[in-house]
């Protein structure tokens, strides 16, 4: 295959060389996966794209986007074990995204499956372009895109792994952001997909950039003990090799040190500062070559040889051959006491099992007769169920999603012998919701191994569980603290919301009846007042508690009587203002009530509305609240129409009386040319005025102009008008207008 020559003016010679090197290595990896026609067509597309500047960019200094694509494809083939469809989709995504080729062309030349995956990858790229955060709606959309096709997940995992391998070239800010994202999302996802090698590397690289000091400290500790560790592994393996050779078994044996991140987790868990107390720093892996029909027998034969030679710890036996993990992982794990009384973990598996452990579900596809997609489809179905719940908050969503990723599991049986797989810590209530939503809603307990247990009972491996239900049972709010699975939490939240809504409808009907009996009009204003009176923020919860008679009729009647009394007594008197009624000699009243506002604005029962900031001299009106407080609003207030339409009976005429009073805050919007010193000129103008004080000023420049907000303290509209005229005389000022806030 001939080379592709990239546009030299956009990339350095070194960047072009690295990209071409990655391209050659990728071609070697895909040699037996792609046809000659596929390779030639992809080569011609990239050769054409290489001549365009639109598609050339750097992921980081010295790291081109084409290099990233080629290295990601190499990972997909060599480390994940994927074939033609995913390879082609990964190679074409950048070209589709940049519109170098159309989706129709991809469909025509490479097939619909490739086109669908490309489309999913383009959507993922678009979401990342919006500065996605783990709590945002875009994050939900991102995961939903993942869940549509498992191959999109595999490409993204490989892409992220490649990015992490080059993360040193990124800025410190990007290193921290990407590292945290990998730790929270991609490493657990790789774990759940059964890609243990990838998961371990992602965790280590993430720790390297997000917790660098601890990473380097543990690495230094491991380096210091490396020689002694290698000698011990040799001492442990020598007699074991002899016994296995004598048995005639075909095998391969490896000794490996645990990853830095897993060591760090052990140190944290045991609250230790050194490696001396960690006995399982390394593990021995025995990989057996045998036909599928002899896999279990050969693994247990190897187990027998190991435990004959070294004393086992039966408590730490993990049999994932009889009951594989949800991600397809199969292996026997046993911890034995080696030379020097040191515990050593031994993992026994076949060649097929090892490939599945390293390459996850993808490795299943190479073996006929193995239903590889059943478990992963269950997992994806669970994820979709969480994603499609619109009521979930960002924090709840992240927590529930993680529940689907980690796979510390227990296995339990229904009375009919059906095996149910649940996360460790799952309760009887989780088990009930796993069977069916309605079973979960009506669950009152269970019979586990022939004894009655409560809802909180945690399922143990091998339990036989019979769920007990009652038609009179309803979900309770505290059940949220009992369940741990995402399915149960999602269904339970939905049930509680439906239950609250039903009860709120009953509560509203009860209030309607009560208010009719009391001959009082039931309005939103009174409802809001009741909620405030009893300390509620959610209207459905308030009405639900009314329906349940948690809030009694007597308490509601007491509030209504108090509110009605306040409405009947609009004649308000206080220091600083008075209401003049029908019997006053003031000619201007014409039968209406008028609040006369005196100059003293302290120690009185009215306040100036912040939505419009009225000052002395402004045309104003008064709004009387249900509790008797009075707000003074400027005529033309943004909220005036709404108040008059909904609460017209609470509005009174108001007027200023006497001379100007205390200083009040007013905000002005000033626009003009962004000249040097414009802010200084404005502030100096206010410094010269004794009767006007400037409280704050903010200026925003936009393409040669500026827009600023100035808050001033004035005593009257006359002073304000005078000040506005003076500001307009400043050179460069276009306009000065009063704003509501």
N, C-alpha and C positions, 0 to 999 in steps of 0.2 A: 504494500500500500504506500502510495506516495505521500509526502508531507503536506500539511496545510500551512500556508504562510500567512500569518496574521498581520494586521495593519501596524507597521512598525511605529508610526507616529503616535499611536495611542498607548502601546505597551512598550516597556523597555526590552532590550535584547534578552536579558535574563528572564523576564516574565514570559516572553515568547518561547524561550528554550524550555522552561519548566512546563508550559502548557503543552508543547509538542511531545515532551517526554511522557506526560500523563496520558496523552492521546495514544502513543505507541503501546504503553503498558495496558491501557484499556482494551486495545485491539487484540492483544495477546490473550487477555482474559475471556473475551467474548468469541474467540475464534470458533469454538465448537457449538456456540449458541445461536449465532446469526448466519443466515445464508450469505453467499457472495453478493447476491442482488441487494440484500438489506445493507450490507457494509458499503457497497458502491453508492447507493442512493443517499445514505446518511453522510458519507464522505462528501458527496457533491453538494448537499445542503449546507454542511458546515463550511465548505470551501467558499460557497457563495456568501454565507453569513460573515465569514472572516474579512471580506472586502467592504463590509458595511460598518460604519462607526456607531450605528444605533444600538447594536447588541454588545459592543465591547464595554466592559466596566470592570473595576477591581472590587472584589469582596473585601479586601484589606490590602495594604501596601505589599506588593510582591506576590499577590494571590489573585489570579484572574478568575472570572466567572466560568470560563470554559474549562480551566484546570479543575475547578470545583466539580463541574458536571462529570468530567471524565473520571476523576478519582472516586466520585460517588458511585458511578456505574461499576467500577472495579470492585468496590466494597460489596455492592449488591450481588455480584457474580461470585467472588472468591470467599466472602465471609458470611453471606446470607444464603447463597445458593439459588438465586432466581434465574429465570430464563428469558426468552425472547421478548415477550409482551412488556415486561417491566423494564428491561434494558432499553428497548426502543422508546418507551414512554419517557424514561428519565433523560434520554438524549435529546428528545424533541421538545420537552417542556419549555426550555428557554427560547427556542425558535418560535413556538406558538405564542408564548407570552409577549415577545417583541414583535409579533405579527410578521416575522420573516417567512413563515408558512401559515396556512390557514388550517383550521380544524377539519374542514372538508377534505383538504389534501391529505391530512394524516389518515382520515377514515378510508379514503380511496386507496391509498398506497400501502397502509400498514394494518388496517382493520379497525372495527368499532371499539374493541377492548382497549387498544392503545389510545384511541381518541378520548375515551371516557376517563382514563387515568390522567392523561395530559390535562383535560379540563379540570379535574379535581386538584391537580398540582398548581394550575394557574390560579384557581380560587384561593388556595393556601397562600401563594405568593402575594396576592392582592390583600388578603387579611393581614399578613405580616407588614405590608406597606403602610398600615394604619396605626403603627406603634402599639401593637396589641399588648394588653396587660392581662394577667391571669384571672382577674376578676371581672373582665368586661364581657359584654354581649358578643363581641367579635371572637373572644376565646371560645365561647360556646359554639359559634358558627365554625370555627377552625376544627374543633373536635368532631363536630357533626360531619364535616367534609372527610376527616379521617375515617369515621365510622362507615361511610358509604361504601368504601372499597378497601379491603385490608392491604392491598398493594400500595395504596397511597401512604399508609402508615409506614410500611417497610421502606419506601423511598425516602420519606422524611426522616426516619431514624438513621438511615445510612448517610443522608445529607448532613444531619446534625453531628454525627460521629466525625465526618470529614471536617466540618467546621471546627469542632473541638480540637482536632489534631493540628489545626493551623491557628488556633486561638491566640497564640503568642503574637501574631502579626496585627491583631485588633487593638483598638484603644482600650485603656483600663476600664472605662465605663461600659463598653461593649462586652469585655471579658466578664465583668460581674453580672451584667444583665443576662447574657447567653448562658453563663455557668449556672445561675440560679434557675433559669427556665429548664435547662437540661436536668437538673437535680429534681425539680418538682414534677416534670411531665415526662420527658423522654426516657430517662433511666428507668423509672417505674414501668413505663409502657414496654420498653425492651424486655424487662423482667417478666411482665405478664405474657409477652409473646414468646417466651422461652428462649430469647437470645441472651443467654447468660454471659457469654464472652463480651458482647457489645454492652450489656448493662454494666458489667464491672468496669470496663474502660471508660464509659460515660461518667460513672460515679467518681472514678479516680481523677479524670481530667476536670470534672466540675469542682471537686475539692481543691485541686491544684490551683485554680484561679479564684475561688471564692473563699478559701480558708488556707491560703498559701503557707503561712508560718507553721501551722500544725502539720500540713502535708510534708513540708521539708524536714521537720523534726522527726516524724515517723520514718521517712525515707532514710534519714541519716542513721536512725536506730537499726533499721533493717540492713543497711550497708555494713554497719559494724559487726553484725552477727551473721553475715552471709556465709563466711567460710565455715564456721561451726555448724550452721544449718545444713549446708551441702554435705558435710562429713557425716552428720547424723542420718540424713536421708539415705546415703549410700549404705550406712551400717544397718538401717532398717530394711532396705530392699534386698540386700545380698541373700539372706536365708530364704526370703519369700520367693525370689526368682528361682532358687534351687527347687523348692517344693512345687512351684507351678510348672517348671520344666519337667519334673519327674512325672507329673500328672498327664503330660502329653497335650496340655491345653495350648491353643494358639492365642497369644495375647500380646499386648503392648502395655508397658507400665511407665507412668510419669510421676514425678514429684513436683509440686508447685507451691509457691508461697502465696498466702492470701493477699488480696489487694489492700492497698493502703487505706482506702475508705472503709472496708470491712473491719480492718484492724482498729481504726479510729472508733468505729461504732462499738466494738468490744471494749475498748479502753473506757469509753464514756459509760457504757452499761455497768462495768465493774468498778468505775470510779478509780482507775489506776493511772499512774503517770509513766510507767515503763512497760516493756514487753516481757519482763521476767515471769509474770504471773499468767501469761497467755500460752497455754500448752498446745493449742491447735493453730499455730502460725502457718502451718503448711498442711497440705493434704496429698495423699497418695491416690492415684487413679489407675485402676486396672481395666483395660479395654479389651474385650474378648471378641475374637473372630469366630462366628458360628452361624449356622442357618437359623432363620426365624423360628422354626418349630422347636429349637433346642435352647432358645435364649434364657428362659427362666431357670431351667435345670442347670445350665452352665454357670449362670451368675451365682446360684446357691451353692454350687460345687466350689467355686472360687471363695465364696464366703466361708465355707467349711474349712478350706485350707488356711485362710487368714486367721480364723479364730482358734484353730488347732495350734498355730504357732504363737499367737499373741492373745492375751486375755482380753475378751471384749467387755464393753460396758453395755449391758442389755437395755438400759434405760435410753441410750442414745441411738438405738437401731431405728433407721428410717427406711421403710419398705415402700418405695415408689415404683416397684415393678408390679406388685399385685394390684395396687390402686394408683395409677399414674396421676400426676398433678393435672390441673385444669388446662395448663398450657402444653400438655403432652410430654412433660419431663418424666423420664423413667430412669431409676438408678437405685442401687442399694447403698446406704450409707451406714458405716459402723465405726465407732471409735474404740480403738484398742490401746492397751498399755504396752508401749514399745521399750527398747533398751533404755536404761537409766530412769525407769518409771515415769516416762513422759507419754502423755496421751497423744495419739496420732489418728486423724480421720482418714479412713479408707473408703473410696468410692468405687463401686463395682458396676460395670455396665457393658453392653455390647457395642460393636462398632456403629450399628444403626442408632442405638440410644445416644451414643456420644455425639453423633452428627445432629440428632434432633436437639440435644442440649445446647450445642453451639449455634445451630442455624434455626432453631425454633420450628414453628409449624411448617415452614417451607421445606424442611428436610422430609417431612411426611410424604410430600407429593412425589418423591422419588420411589416410594415403596408401594407396590400394589396391594390392595386388600386392606389398607389401613384407613379408617375414616378420620381423616386429618382435620376436616373443616367443622366437625360438629361442635367441638368445645369452643373454638374461636367464634363461631356464629352465635353461640350462647352469650359469650362475653360481649360481642358487638351489639347484640340485642339489648343487653343490660345497659350498655353505654347509651344507646339510642333512647332508651326509656328515660334515662336521667336527662339527656339533652332536650327531649321534647316536653319536659315539664316547665312551662313558662313561669310558674310561681316561685321557682327556686331562686333565692338570693345568690349573689356572687360568692359569698363565703360558704354557704351551704352547698353550692354547686361544686366548688373545688373539693370540699370534704367528701361529698358523695362520689365524685368521679374517682378520687383516690381509692375509695373502697373497692372499686371495680378493678383497680390495677394490682393491688397487693394480693398475694395468693397463699397466705398462711391459712390452710384449710382444715376443716374437720368433715368427716363423712358420717352420716346418720341414715337410718332406714325408716320408711313408713311401715305400718302394720302389714302391708302386702309385700314387703321386701324390696320396695323401690329405693334405690340409692339416691340420696340428696347430698350435694356438695355445697358447703357454706363456709364463709370465712371464720377463722378462729375468733371466739368471743361471741358468736351468734347465739341468740336466745331462742326459746320456744316460740316467741312472737315472730322472730325472723323466719323460723321454720314454717309457721302458719301462713305468713304472707308469701313464702316461696311456693307453697302449694297452690294458693289462689287468694286473690285480694279479698273476696268475701269471707273466706275462712279466717284470714287475718283480722278482719274487722270484728268478727263475732267470737274471737278466741277468748276463752276464760281460763285456760290452763292446759295441762297435758298430762298424759300418762307416759312416763319414760321408764323403760325396763320394769314395767309392772308396778310403778309407784307414782303417786300424784306429785306433780311439781308445779310451781307458780310460773307466771309469764316470764319472770326474770331468769329462770334457770338457763345456764349456759350449756349448749349442746357439746357433748364429748364424742370423740371418735367411737364409732360402733354402737351408739345409742339407737334404740328402737323407740320412735316417737309417735304417739297417737294424740292428735290435737282434739281438745274438748271445746265445743262451741255452744253458744246460747243465742236464740233469736232476740233475746232482750238485751244482749250486750251491745255497746256502742264504743267506738274508739275514744280514748282519753288523751288529754294533752300530754300527760307525763309519759305516755308510751314512746314519745320521741326519744326519751332518755334510755329506753329499754332496748330498742332495735339498733342494729349496727349496719345492716346491709343497705345499699343504696335503693334497692327495689322496695324494701319495707318502708324506708323513710319517705320515698317519693309517694307511694300509695297512701301512707298514713297522713301525710300533709294534705293530700287531695281530699281524703275522707273527712279530716277535721275541718277543712275549709267548707266543704259541702254541708257538714253538720252545723257549723256556725251560721252559714247562710240560711239554712232552713229555720233555725231557731230565731234568727234576726227577723225573718218574715213574720213569724208568730209574734215576736216582740213588737213590731211595727203595728200589726193589727190590734194588739192589746192597747197600745198607746192611742190609736185612732178611736177606739171604743171609749176609753177612759176620758179623753178630751171632749168627745161629744156629750158624754154624761155630765161633764163639768161645764158644758157650754163655753168652751174655749177653743179657738181655732188652732189646730195643730199645724205648725209651720216649721220649715228648716231652721229658722231663727231660734225657735224654742228648743228644737232638737239639739242644735249646737250649744245652746245655753245649758241644757241638761248634761250633755257630755262633759262640758267644762266644769260644771258643778260637782259631778261625781268622779272627775279625774280620768276620763276615757279619751283616747286618741283615735281609735278604730271604731267606726260607726256600727259595723256588723257585730263586733264583740259587745258593744254597749247594748244594742237591741237584743242580742242573744241573751245577755244577762237579765234584761227586762223580761224576756219570754220565760226564762228559768226562775223569775221572781227573786233573783239575787238582789235586785233593786226593787224595793217594795212600792206599792201604790201610795202608801202614806208619805214616803219621802218625795215622790214625784209631785203629789198634791201640795205638799208644803212649799216646794220650789215654785209651782205655778201660782199659788196664792200670793207669794212674795213678789213674783214678777208682775202679776196683774195689779197689785197695789202700787208698784212703782210706775206703771203706765198711767194709772189714774191720777197720779200726782206729778204733773209736769211743772207745777209751780215750785221752782227751786230757788232757794235763797242761800247766799254764801258770801264770805268776804270777797269783795272785788267785782261781783257782778250780781245782777238781779233779773228775774223774769217779770215782765210787765204784762198783766192779764187784761181781760175784757173791761174790768172796772177801773182801769187807770185813765187819767186825763190825757195821756199822750195821743194826739190826733192820728199819728202815723200808724197806730196799731191796727185799726179797722177790724177789731174782733179777734186778731191772732195773738199768739204769745210770742214775745220777743225777748231774747237774752241781750241785755245791755252790758257791754264789756268795758269795765273801768280800766284805768292805766295800770293799776297794781296787778301784776300777773303772778304773784307768789302767794303760797298758803291758801289756795282756792281750789274748788272742786272741778274745774275744767282744765283741759290741756289742749295744746295746739297740735293738730294732726301732722305727723311726719311725712305723710304721702304728698302733701302740697305746701307745707311750711308757710301758713299765713302770717302776715305781719300787720302792724297797725296801719289802717287806711285801706287794706284790701277788702273788697266785698266778701262777706263770709256768711256761713250758716252753721247751725249747731246740730250735732247728732247725739241723741240721748241713748245710752246703752241700756240693756235689761237690768243692770245692777245700779243704775242711777248716775254713772259717770257721764261726763259730757266732753265731746271732742269738737273743737272748732276747725272747720274746713274752709278753704278758699273757694269761692264760687268759680266753677270751671275745673275743680279738682278732678283728676282722672277717674276717681271712684264715685263722683256725684251721681251720675245717671243710674248706676247700679244700686246705690243706696236709696235713691228716690223711688226706684221701681219696686224694690223688695221691702224696704222699711220706711215708707213715706210717713207713717204715723209717728215715727221717732224723730222726724226732722223739724227743727224750729228755726225761725228767723233770728238772726243775731246781728248786732251792730256795735261798732266801737263808740264809746262815749268819752268825752273830754279830749285832752291833748294826747300826744304820743306817749307811749310808756316805755317799758324795759326793752333792751335790745333783743332781737330775735334773729335766728339763723336763716339765711336765704342763699340758695345756690344759683350761680350764673354760669352760662355756657359762653365761652369766648373763643372765636375763631379768627385766624389771620395768617400772615406770612411768617414763616419760621426764621425770623431774623435773630442774630446774636443779641442778647440783652433784652429780649421781649419780656421775659419773666421778671427781670430786674425792674424794668419800667413800670410794670403793673404793680409790683409790690411797693415800689417807692411812692406811687400815687396814693396807696392806702395809708402809708406811714404819715403822709401829710394831712390826713383827715382825722380830726379828733372824734367826730360823731359816727364814724364807720370803722369797724375793726375787721381785719382779714383773719379768718380762722385757718383756712387751708387752701392750697392750690396744687393742681395736678395738670401737667402739660404732656400731650402726646403729639409727636411729629409725624407727618405723613407726606412724603414726596414734596418737600418745599413748603408745606403749610403746617399749621398746628391747630389743635383743638384742645381747649383746657376747661376744667371746671374750677370755679373759685367759690368758696363758701365764705360769706361775709356776715357780720353782725350789724344789723341796722334797727332803728327804733320805729321807722315809718316808711310808707311807700314813697313819700316825697323825697326823703333822703336817698332811698334806693334809686329813684328815677334820676336824681342829680348825679349819683355815682356812676350809673350806666352811661350817661352822656359824657362824663369825663374819661371813662375807659375808652370810649369810641374815638376820642381825640388822639389817643396814642398811635404813633406811626406804625403801620403794619396790621392794626386790628380791623377786621372786616365787620364783625357783628358781635353784639352782646345781647343775650336773651336770658330771661329767667326760666329756670327749670323746676320741676316739681320737687326734686329731692336735693 
